[in-house]
Amino acid sequence: MAAPMLRWGCRGRRWAFARVDGGSCHRRGAPTGSTSNQIRGESSVAQQPLHTAQKTRKGEHKWAAVVGLEIHAQISSNSKLFSGSQVRFSAPPNSLVSFFDASLPGTLPVLNRRCVEAAVMTGLALNCHINKKSLFDRKHYFYADLPAGYQITQQRLPIAVNGSLIYGVCAGKKQSQVIPKTVRIKQIQLEQDSGKSLHDNLRSQTLIDLNRAGVGLLEVVLEPDMSCGEEAATAVRELQLILQALGTSQANMAEGQLRVDANISVHHPGEPLGVRTEVKNLNSIRFLAKAIDYEIQRQINELENGGEILNETRSFHHKLGCTMSMRDKEGKQDYRWLLLMAKYRYISGAGAYFKFI
């Protein structure tokens, strides 16, 4: 099943295509003015046009950028991935937490069939190979909003691999020609979401809300086939449309149902890839494009001034319009991967079904 071409639309029969060099190519009048009167919960694809046109910059002709994405989409399901707790946005804090979500001793996971079906549907729509047998792993790390001390995910044998996402960009002198581009999909995996940390700076304390802990996520890993923020934003918009059309995720970025991590590096053409940085938790398509373009230029400026790029995790400050260092990744973290004895087998054919083993 081939993915549809990107067609970004707004109300009032207004359409726009993303340009390959930033900016936008408009048809039937591009939307203008404030978007504050947009309906809450509407797809962020249709909220406002993306304007990231940039002037020619110093050193741009001799640098090449490489961008890869990790996209986390919350699965549309009535219950969590391994427990019967409800999934509901804006519920009172810690009101949707089961014994398993709180990691009480003696509790065991029970896999949500709906989440598996949503992952398979998404994989088929993105031209992926569906693994007949899939395994879950425990990824160990310690953080306050992860009460178990580990996350259940798929590292060794994910549910789907080797897919592709097709999107369209405008090219030509008048930006009137739509050219299809393809980004490879490394894998699609099921995993748990973590809880939410609420930082109270006035009282110097952090509060924990576990309503989101254990919610099922689809992680779609895109290969580094993109070269700028506009391409990445266009690919994410296309994926967002596909997920919404399938019904596997509402993909509402305003409610945290679609979050993106971007891996970015620059290098001279013909030379090995440079050191990459990761910009975490981008929850807006516009901020995604701005963060990537800023980080590309920051790395170019750093290298041209004789500095070096650190392998680190950064965040995007939307008010300042820049990325900021969070923590370094020079020392490889040992997640102590452990096979979780919860697995299933996918039986394909006319009467496809799942057998849990």
C-alpha positions, 0 to 999 in steps of 0.5 A: 500500500503506497503512501499518498503524496503530501497535500497540505490543506486549510479550511476554505479550499486553500492549499499549499505545498512545501518548497524544497528551499523553505517557504511555501508554494501557494494555490488558491490563496495562502492563509494569512493572519492569526490562527488563534481562532483555530478549533482545539484538537484539529490536526496541526497539519491544517493550523498554519502555513510553514514559513522557513525561507532562509537567505544564503548563508556563510559557508552554505555552499561547502557544507551538507546537512544530514537529518534523521527523525525518531517520531513517537505517535500515541496509539488511538486505544481505550486502554494502555499498552500493558494494562487496562487503565483508560487513556484520556487527555486532561484527566486529573493527575494520577487518576488513571494509574493501575497497579502495573502502571505504578510498578507494584510488586507482583504485577504482570503485563497483558499486551493490548491487542488493539496496539498490535493491530495499529502497529501492523496497519501502520507498517503496511501503509508505510510499505514495511515488512511485517515480522512474523514474530516480534519480541519485547525488551526492557530498556533500563534507566532511572528517572522519576517518571519511570517507576519501574526503572525500565521501559518496555520497548522493541530493540532486537526484533521490532514489529515492522522494518524496511519501509518508506515514506513518500512526500512531495516538494515543490521545485522549478523556477516558479516552484510549480512542479511537485517532485516526489521524494522518499525517506526510508523507514528503518523500523516501527516499534511498540513501546511504553510512554513514560509519566510526566514531570511537572517542575515547580520552580517557585517551590523548587520541587518536581511533581509526577503525574503517571496518567501517561505512564504505560500509554502505547506508542508507535516509534517510527524511525526514519533514516537520515535521508533529509537535509533541511528543516523543511524536508523533515517538516514535510515528511512529518506532516505526511506521516501525520496525515497517514496516521489520522487516515488510518485511525491508528493515532490522532497525532494531535501535536498540541496534546502531545500525541505526536513528538519528534526527536531530530538527529542532525549533523553536517559535513563536507560533501564526499567526507565522512558524516560529522558528529550528530546532535539530538534535539528532543521532544519537538511537539510542533511542525513549525518548531521542528523546521526552525530547530533543525535549520538553527542547529544546522547553521549553529554547527556550521558556524562552530566548525568554521570558527575552529570549534568542535561539535559535541555528541549531545542532547539539546532542546529547542527554546521556542521563544528564543528560537535556538537550541540549548544543551541538555546533556552530553552523550559522549559516555555511552549509557548502558541500558542493560537490555533484557528480553521480556518474556512477552511476545507474539506471532503474526499469522498473515493471509486472508484471515490474518490473526495474532497468536501470543506465545 
